[in-house]
Amino acid sequence: MIHKDKTGLLIGGLFEVHNEVRQGRDEPDYHEAFKAWLEEMRIPFISKPLHELRLHGQVAHRMYPDFVAWDLIVIELKAKARALRTGEFAQLFNYLKCRRGPVGMIVNLGLERVVHERVVFDVPEYEKQEDWSEWSGAIAGEDRKAGEQIRQALNYIYEQHQTGYSHEPTENLIKFELQYRRLDYVKSPVAETFFRGSKIGESSLDCMVIDNSILLVFTTLFDDNLFNVSRARNYIDLLGLEWAVAINFGKKVLDIKALRRSK
């Protein structure tokens, strides 16, 4: 086990914090108590260090893990009166991916007992899959120019950061790159909802509309891109658009599929 002795020492300190601060306190209280313990033990650490994702030399997203000890181990503290959820583990993986590993710990101090999980991050072999065949020979003019800019934006994000981040950092990378390329976009456009010919309401759609012509939908960490393809075809019908791009920023694979509205 990588850094077994060091992670064991940290876990012991977290048990000390929990025993003294007790159950049911706010996360900042546990944070300050563990910070004091680290100082007492003379363990080198940084509290809330800034981690940046950059594009074109500019900051596109900022992240702040709770602690990094010995410049080796990321510690993320939670104070939840429940089991930890997938999104909270994804947060730790964001930090480890940004740092390129190697070891992280996510710790929940909000229950009767300390719950901790040790995570080792191995940089995977990343892969990109693109299918633009539905646009080939069909898209033209200003739509084609915007589509090419979108393609270049997605490829640049992949070149710089590959894939595997959760939703928030991925969305900020996409938004930054669209703005950098001076592509206008509307996030979460509203569409009316009908049942048996009668309007029953309206709701926002989980997508972006770029330059009033191309719809973009994405997910992160899904196993495949099928969900995005399905909802993109639905959304372009609802919004009366011609073109769409469905994207899954998976754990190891970036999958891009261009779509055209059926006639």
C-alpha positions, -999 to 999 in steps of 0.1 A, spaced: 0 0 0 14 34 -10 22 56 20 6 31 43 24 44 74 15 80 67 -22 74 60 -24 53 91 -10 82 112 -35 106 96 -64 82 104 -53 80 140 -54 118 142 -89 119 127 -101 95 154 -85 117 180 -104 147 165 -137 129 164 -133 116 200 -127 151 214 -149 173 191 -176 146 192 -203 138 167 -227 163 151 -205 194 147 -201 215 115 -174 206 90 -153 238 98 -150 227 134 -135 194 124 -113 211 99 -98 235 125 -93 207 150 -75 185 125 -54 214 114 -44 219 150 -35 182 153 -13 183 122 5 213 136 9 195 170 24 165 152 46 187 131 33 170 99 40 193 69 6 202 53 -13 229 34 -49 237 43 -72 246 13 -44 247 -13 -55 262 -46 -56 238 -76 -62 254 -110 -74 240 -143 -60 263 -170 -67 268 -207 -47 291 -229 -27 302 -199 -58 314 -180 -77 299 -151 -108 281 -161 -116 264 -128 -104 265 -92 -105 237 -66 -96 237 -29 -90 203 -12 -92 204 26 -56 193 32 -25 180 14 -1 164 38 36 159 29 27 171 -5 16 135 -11 -18 128 4 -50 147 -2 -75 146 27 -111 156 21 -132 160 52 -170 157 54 -195 160 83 -225 142 69 -251 124 90 -254 99 62 -233 77 39 -211 95 15 -224 98 -21 -208 93 -55 -205 130 -61 -184 134 -29 -160 107 -40 -158 124 -75 -147 155 -57 -117 137 -43 -109 122 -77 -110 157 -92 -82 167 -68 -62 136 -75 -65 139 -112 -54 175 -111 -24 165 -90 -19 133 -111 -22 113 -78 -12 94 -60 -31 90 -28 -63 105 -13 -85 100 17 -121 109 21 -133 110 57 -168 114 71 -168 127 107 -205 133 109 -216 98 120 -212 79 153 -179 64 140 -153 79 117 -158 65 82 -128 67 59 -118 55 26 -83 55 11 -81 61 -27 -51 54 -50 -52 72 -83 -34 57 -112 -33 78 -144 -52 58 -170 -47 55 -207 -71 81 -220 -89 78 -253 -110 100 -276 -138 88 -299 -154 112 -325 -182 107 -349 -191 137 -371 -206 117 -400 -241 131 -396 -227 166 -403 -205 155 -432 -216 171 -465 -247 187 -448 -237 215 -424 -227 247 -442 -222 285 -438 -222 301 -404 -234 268 -388 -204 250 -402 -180 277 -389 -196 275 -354 -195 236 -356 -158 237 -364 -151 260 -335 -169 237 -312 -149 207 -325 -117 226 -320 -128 236 -285 -135 200 -274 -103 188 -289 -83 215 -271 -99 206 -237 -90 170 -243 -54 179 -253 -49 199 -221 -69 179 -195 -81 146 -212 -113 135 -195 -124 122 -161 -134 153 -142 -169 156 -126 -196 179 -139 -187 213 -124 -150 215 -136 -160 200 -169 -187 226 -174 -164 254 -165 -138 241 -190 -164 240 -218 -178 275 -209 -144 290 -208 -134 275 -241 -166 287 -258 -161 322 -245 -124 322 -256 -135 313 -291 -162 341 -289 -191 316 -293 -223 329 -278 -243 304 -258 -275 301 -238 -275 276 -209 -307 257 -199 -331 271 -226 -368 268 -217 -392 246 -237 -429 241 -233 -443 208 -222 -474 193 -238 -496 163 -231 -523 152 -256 -521 185 -274 -525 207 -243 -497 227 -227 -491 216 -192 -461 237 -183 -426 245 -193 -392 235 -181 -355 242 -186 -334 218 -207 -301 205 -195 -281 218 -225 -265 247 -242 -275 264 -274 -245 278 -292 -248 307 -316 -285 301 -318 -280 271 -340 -261 242 -324 -272 223 -293 -246 208 -269 -254 183 -242 -228 165 -221 -224 142 -192 -194 132 -171 -183 98 -158 -210 79 -176 -201 45 -191 -212 56 -226 -228 84 -246 -262 69 -254 -281 90 -229 -268 122 -245 -275 111 -280 -311 103 -270 -318 135 -252 -300 156 -279 -323 143 -305 -353 151 -283 -340 186 -275 -333 197 -311 -369 187 -320 -383 207 -291 -362 237 -299 -365 235 -336 -328 233 -342 -309 214 -369 -276 204 -353 -264 190 -320 -233 176 -303 -236 149 -277 -206 144 -254 -197 121 -226 -165 130 -207 -161 95 -193 -136 82 -167 -112 72 -195 -129 79 -228 -141 112 -243 -170 103 -267 -183 130 -292 -212 124 -315 -225 150 -339 -262 148 -347 -286 162 -373 -323 167 -369 -343 140 -387 -365 152 -416 
